[in-house]
Amino acid sequence: MLPSVLGKTFKFYKEVYISSFSVKSFVQLRPLQIFLLGLLSILLVGFIDGEATYYFWKAPHLGYSEWMAQSLFETGKFGGSDFGIFLGIFALIYWMVLIRKGFPKNHSKVLKLKFIFLSVILAPLFAVHSFKWIISRARPNAFASEVLKSSTEIPADVYLPGFMGLHGPRGYSWNSFPSGHVSTCAAFLVLCYILSSSSNSRVRHSRFLVFIAVAIYSVAMAIARSMSGMHWLSDSVASFFLVWTVIDLLWIRFRSNIS
């Protein structure tokens, strides 16, 4: 079954991109553009990654980082990371209700809900967490006592990702890269695509406001995760752009049938 799915996926992208490849099509290849923009952003953040992360770690947070981190599905308490999860659950329930009511599977509403649900599952849960367990980057708080209680510079190897549990000579493997919590915030980017499919021009234009709101929500979560010492800022940047790339790839599959 898996070889068949992989074969169909490769055939689809071959028809969309490879067979019709040109300079113009390359420029219009938005998922690649998003991915490359993410890489550039990570490199730029890298210049201030350690200093900014520890600045937030030392700042007073009055329970803010704890609330943003907690979740009904992990700690049993509602928190800032639950909104994205509930978005996926709501889409799944509403999707099933419409199917039970007799809506055809290719109906626009059904496809929109399916797109939202798959985006929440494949982007934050599958893509981001797959990277987390393959790229075993140590978390900032692994070096808290060494850096915060001394005047020495941050050791260079703390920025380096490991692989499958291996992380340099220090041996830390706490799966810091990318941030799972930020990915649940970035999952709301899926709403921008839904709004862009509307026939109402005002609704379509509102997607920019939604994008700004999602970006602010993601930044708030990124700061909270750095405050708790659980993530470098670059982890959060990577998570945002990885989720955005996956959602954009899914949109290529759905956009022709959603109106």
C-alpha positions in Angstrom: 0.0 0.0 0.0 2.8 2.5 0.9 4.7 2.0 -2.4 1.4 2.7 -4.2 0.8 5.9 -2.2 4.4 7.1 -2.8 4.1 6.3 -6.5 0.9 8.3 -6.9 2.4 11.2 -4.9 5.5 11.2 -7.1 3.3 11.1 -10.3 1.2 14.0 -9.1 4.2 16.3 -8.4 5.9 15.1 -11.6 2.8 16.3 -13.6 2.5 19.5 -11.7 6.2 20.6 -11.6 8.7 18.4 -13.4 6.9 17.8 -16.7 6.0 21.5 -17.1 9.3 22.9 -15.6 10.5 26.2 -16.8 12.1 29.3 -15.3 8.7 30.8 -14.9 7.2 27.8 -13.2 10.2 27.7 -10.8 9.6 31.3 -9.8 6.0 30.5 -9.2 6.8 27.4 -7.1 5.5 28.8 -3.9 6.2 25.9 -1.5 9.8 26.1 -2.5 9.9 29.8 -2.0 8.4 29.5 1.5 10.9 26.8 2.4 13.9 28.9 1.1 12.5 31.9 3.0 12.4 29.8 6.1 16.0 28.7 5.7 17.1 32.3 5.2 15.1 33.4 8.3 16.8 30.6 10.4 20.2 31.8 9.2 19.4 35.4 10.1 18.0 34.5 13.5 21.2 32.4 14.1 23.2 35.6 14.6 21.2 36.4 17.8 19.9 33.0 18.6 21.7 32.2 21.8 21.8 35.7 23.2 18.1 36.4 22.5 17.0 33.0 23.8 18.7 33.4 27.1 17.5 37.0 27.4 13.9 35.8 27.3 14.9 32.8 29.6 16.1 35.3 32.3 13.1 37.7 31.9 10.3 37.5 34.4 7.3 35.7 32.9 4.7 35.6 35.8 3.3 32.2 34.7 2.9 33.3 31.0 5.3 30.7 29.6 3.7 28.0 31.7 0.2 28.8 30.5 1.3 29.0 26.9 3.0 25.6 27.2 0.3 23.6 28.9 -2.4 21.6 27.1 -5.4 19.6 28.0 -3.9 16.7 26.1 -0.6 16.7 28.0 -1.1 18.3 31.4 -4.9 18.1 31.7 -5.1 21.9 31.9 -6.2 24.2 29.1 -3.5 26.4 27.7 -2.2 28.5 24.8 -1.2 25.5 22.7 -4.7 24.0 22.6 -6.3 26.3 20.0 -4.7 24.7 17.0 -5.5 21.2 18.3 -9.2 22.2 18.7 -9.2 23.6 15.2 -8.3 20.1 13.8 -10.9 18.4 16.1 -13.6 20.8 15.1 -12.9 20.3 11.4 -12.9 16.5 11.8 -16.3 16.5 13.7 -17.9 18.9 11.3 -16.5 16.9 8.3 -18.1 13.7 9.7 -21.4 15.4 10.4 -21.6 16.6 6.8 -20.8 13.2 5.4 -23.6 11.7 7.7 -26.0 14.2 6.3 -25.4 13.0 2.8 -23.0 15.7 1.5 -21.0 14.3 -1.4 -17.3 13.8 -0.7 -16.3 16.3 -3.4 -18.6 19.1 -2.0 -16.8 22.3 -1.4 -17.6 22.4 2.4 -16.4 18.8 2.8 -13.2 19.4 1.0 -12.5 22.6 3.0 -12.9 20.7 6.3 -10.8 17.8 5.0 -8.1 20.3 4.0 -8.1 21.9 7.4 -8.0 18.5 9.2 -5.2 17.1 7.1 -3.2 20.3 7.4 -3.4 20.2 11.2 -2.4 16.5 11.2 0.3 16.4 8.6 2.0 19.8 9.4 2.3 20.1 13.2 1.9 16.4 14.2 3.6 14.5 11.4 6.1 16.9 9.7 7.3 18.9 12.8 7.5 15.9 15.2 9.2 13.8 12.6 11.9 16.5 12.4 12.0 16.7 16.2 12.9 13.0 16.6 15.3 12.9 13.7 17.1 16.2 14.4 18.0 15.7 18.1 19.0 19.3 19.0 19.6 20.0 22.7 17.3 22.4 24.5 18.6 25.7 25.9 17.9 24.8 29.5 20.5 22.0 29.1 23.1 24.6 29.4 21.4 27.0 31.7 23.7 26.5 34.7 26.7 26.7 32.5 25.8 29.9 30.7 23.7 31.9 33.1 25.9 31.4 36.1 29.1 32.4 34.3 30.5 35.1 32.1 31.7 32.7 29.5 30.3 32.7 25.9 27.7 30.1 24.9 29.5 27.0 23.7 29.4 26.8 19.9 28.1 23.2 19.8 24.8 24.0 21.5 23.5 25.4 18.2 24.3 22.2 16.3 21.5 19.6 15.8 22.3 16.0 16.4 20.8 12.9 14.7 18.6 10.2 16.2 19.6 11.0 19.8 23.2 12.0 19.2 24.3 15.5 20.0 28.0 16.4 19.9 30.4 15.6 22.7 27.9 16.7 25.4 25.4 14.0 24.7 22.2 16.0 25.0 19.3 14.9 22.9 16.2 16.7 23.9 14.5 17.2 20.5 14.4 20.9 20.5 14.2 21.5 16.7 11.6 22.5 15.6 9.1 23.7 18.1 5.9 21.6 18.4 4.0 24.3 20.4 4.7 26.9 17.7 3.5 24.5 15.0 0.0 24.4 16.6 -0.2 28.2 16.4 1.1 28.2 12.8 -1.6 25.6 11.8 -4.1 28.5 11.7 -2.4 29.5 8.5 -4.8 27.0 6.9 -7.6 29.6 7.4 -5.8 32.0 5.1 -6.1 29.5 2.2 -9.8 28.9 3.0 -10.5 32.6 2.9 -8.6 33.0 -0.4 -11.0 30.6 -2.0 -14.1 32.8 -1.3 -15.9 34.5 -4.1 -16.3 37.6 -1.9 -13.4 40.0 -2.4 -13.6 41.4 1.1 -13.4 37.9 2.6 -10.4 37.1 0.4 -8.6 40.3 1.4 -9.2 39.5 5.1 -6.7 36.6 4.8 -3.9 39.1 5.2 -5.3 40.2 8.6 -5.6 36.5 9.6 -2.0 35.9 8.5 -0.8 38.8 10.7 -2.9 37.5 13.7 -1.4 34.0 13.2 2.1 35.4 13.0 1.6 37.4 16.2 0.2 34.3 18.0 3.2 32.3 16.8 5.7 35.0 18.0 3.9 35.0 21.4 4.3 31.3 21.6 8.0 31.4 20.5 8.8 34.0 23.2 7.0 31.8 25.8 8.9 28.7 24.8 12.2 30.6 25.0 11.2 32.0 28.4 10.8 28.5 29.7 14.2 27.5 28.3 12.6 24.8 26.1 13.4 26.2 22.7 15.9 28.3 20.8 14.3 31.1 18.8 15.5 29.4 15.6 13.4 26.3 16.6 10.3 28.4 16.5 11.2 30.1 13.2 11.8 26.7 11.6 8.5 25.4 12.9 6.5 28.3 11.5 7.9 28.0 8.0 7.8 24.2 8.0 4.1 24.2 8.8 3.5 26.9 6.2 5.3 24.8 3.5 3.4 21.7 4.2 0.0 23.5 4.2 0.9 25.1 0.9 1.8 21.8 -0.6 -1.6 20.4 0.5 -3.3 23.4 -1.0 -2.0 22.5 -4.4 -3.9 19.3 -4.2 -7.2 20.9 -3.0 -7.4 24.3 -4.6 -8.8 23.2 -7.9 -11.8 21.6 -6.2 -12.5 24.2 -3.6 -14.6 27.2 -4.6 
